[in-house]
């Protein structure tokens, strides 16, 4: 696993089967609200989210930063593909709100984390 943005987070793993847009795909409580997403309704707040990448829009980074400010963001995000939108949200939240979100990138041959993990 490669660290894209440092931080520490502990939580139950939430595996997403498809990319997710934080803008329009989640709400400020940390729930997935996109009715077309396979995990519609799932709570991401406080969980270690494992997903391929985000699904546009660049505004997703500001929604993620706002969730971090409110304390309703994931505890960590583990990606299987590089994603500058997620990374930007983590960087902005750290600069504006002094809140750190670990963002990691899995190697293609690494198993996906399961259960409760600490990053």
Secondary structure by P-SEA (a helix, b strand, c coil): ccccbbbbbbccbbbbcbbbbcccccccccccccccccccccccccccccccccccccaaaaaaaaaaaacccccbbbbccccaaaaaaaaaaaacccbbbbbbbbccccccccccccc
